[in-house]
Amino acid sequence: MAQFAPTNITPQNLSIEHPSGEFTVSLDFERHEDEVTIKKSGIIRTARLLSKGEVFIQE
């Protein structure tokens, strides 16, 4: 089970790393004793090419 920061301030952004990079998940949740309820979630990412080991010069 994921460990949330010891705060009830939401939303919180969580960084998820994977073999080809990283993405951020925004979670809006409520915590009651040992139970966490996710109220809303979203992914924050870009669809554009960020790097490829080459330089892209705009003409």
N, C-alpha and C positions, 0 to 999 in steps of 0.2 A: 504494500500500500504506500502511496506517495506521502511524503511528509510536508505539511503546509507550514509556513512561517508561523511563529507563535503570536499571531495577531488576528483580529477579526476584521481588519480593514480590507475591504474588497472594492473593486476588483484587484487581483494580483496577477502579475505577469510571470510565467514560468518558462524558462529556457529549456527546450528539448533538443538534445544533440543526437545526431545519427551519423552513419558512416560518410554521407556526402555533404554534411553541413549541420545547420541548426535552424530551428524555427521557434517562435514565441507563441505561447498559448495564454490568452487572457481568461481568468476564471473569476466569476462572481459567485460567492458561496456563503452559506451560513453554517455556523458550527454550534452544535448543542451537545454538551458533554463529550462523548466519544464518537458522535455521529456528525458527518459532514454532508450537507446537501448542496449540490451544484445547481445554482439558479440560472446561470447563463455562462456560455463559453464561446470563445472565438479564436481563430488563428490569425496571426499577424505575419505576413510574408510578402515577398516581392516576386513578381513574375518576370522581371527583366534580368538579363545576364549581368552579373556583378563582376565576374572575373573568369578568365580562361587561360591565363598565362600569356596573354597577348595584349597589345595596346590598341584600343579602338579610338581613332581620331575622326571626329565629325568633319565632313567636307562642307 
